[in-house]
Amino acid sequence: MVIRTLVLTVCAAGFGLWMLGPAKEPAIDPIISASVKSGDQDYTVSNMENGTACLVTRGRRVSGHSRIIKPGRDCEAVWPRLTEARNWTQNDDNTVVLTDAGGAAILTLGLGDGVDFESLEPANAILAFNSIN
């Protein structure tokens, strides 16, 4: 009888301590967390003159209107200066200016007709940007 009482007392004390112990952080639900967008946006960039295309990723925000841009290596074949782009700045008039690491404008885009964006300047860039995700 003494052993039974001792075992029940130890079990009750252990359960009480377990209930009062530190709360565990909830596990991350992979289904829900996978559905949260990272903020990155991929675009296909097509050269309308030579028929080439590449992928560009508009990445994380660096200021109120600017984001990092990561052109694919194959973008050199689409338009020579596109691989130099490092910053995507969306202006209040809905134009987008792509700039290099030094902040110099490389390409200006405007809202497109049948595409998300099309090149406005310089004149030798005949490019179309289409969102793919």
Secondary structure, DSSP 8 states (H G I E B T S, - for coil): -HHHHHHHHHHHHHHHHHHHS--------HHHHHHS--S-EEEEEEETTT--EEEEEEEEESSSSEEEEEE-TTHHHH-TTGGG--EEEE-TTS-EEEE-TTS-EEEEEEE-SSSSEEEEESTT--EEEEE--
